[in-house]
Amino acid sequence: MSYGNSRGGMSEYKKVDTQSGVAFADPHRLIQMLMEGALDKIAIAKGCLERNDIAGKGSHISWAISIIDGLRMSLDKTAGGDIAQNLDDLYDYMGRRLLQANIKSDPAMLDEVASLIREIKSAWDAIPDDIRKAHAEAKRREQQDIVEAP
């Protein structure tokens, strides 16, 4: 019996699982998934750093920066007011710290950014279901109105 390329199979499974999750996720869950992805990429980058895999470290830090940029772009600064602006500033800071972590190969900087993301994520995860559902429904209606507009 041969297991061949079991890593390739596992990778494909995870890719399909992630794609399915994205396809059926509400906006709240999508943000959670982005945060989880950023944490995952930072953890992998830290492992690459420990193994002296410079290319892997750079690739995963770049990916984490891209995810954080996606979180920044998702902010509604008009509706979000000061909170959205503060998050924008914090996401900007995290991106700069990750860039510095890559240049300096500093695991403490990776830990700092991961800690900040976990803190934001814990607040995001604590949003009650009824508020999340109401927000998702409002967004759905807003998108429907755009599609039906003359």
Residue, then its C-alpha position, 0 to 999 in steps of 0.5 A: m500500500s502506498y500513500g504517495n503524496s499525502r501532503g498534496g492530498m491534504s493540501e487539496y482537501k484544505k483548499v476545497d474546505t476553505q473554498s466551501g467555507v468562503a462560499f457559504a460564509d456571512p460577512h462576519r465569518l469571512i472576517q474571522m476567516l481572514m484573521e485566522g488566515a493571518l494568524d496561520k501565516i504568521a505562525i508558519a513564518k515563525g516556523c520558517l524563521e526557526r528553520n532558517d527558511i528565509a524564502g518561506k519566511g518572506s513568502h508567509i509574512s508577505w501573505a499575512i501582510s496581504i491578508i491584513d491589507g484585505l482587512r483594512m480594505s473591508l473597513d467601512k470608515t463612514a459607518g464605522g467612525d472612530i472605531a474603523q479609523n482606529l482599526d485602520d491605523l492598527y492594521d497599518y501598524m501591523g503591516r509595518r511591523l510584519l515588514q520589519a519582522n521580515i527584514k530583521s528576522d525578529p520572532a518577537m515582532l511576529d508574536e506582537v502582531a499575532s497578539l494584536i490580531r488575537e485581541i481584535k479577533s476575540a472582540w470580533d468573536a464576541i459579537p452576539d449572533d443576533i447582531r451578526k445576523a441583523h448585519a448580514e441581512a442588512k448587507r444582503r438587502e443592500q446588495q439586492d437593492i444595488v442589483e435591482a436599481p435601474 
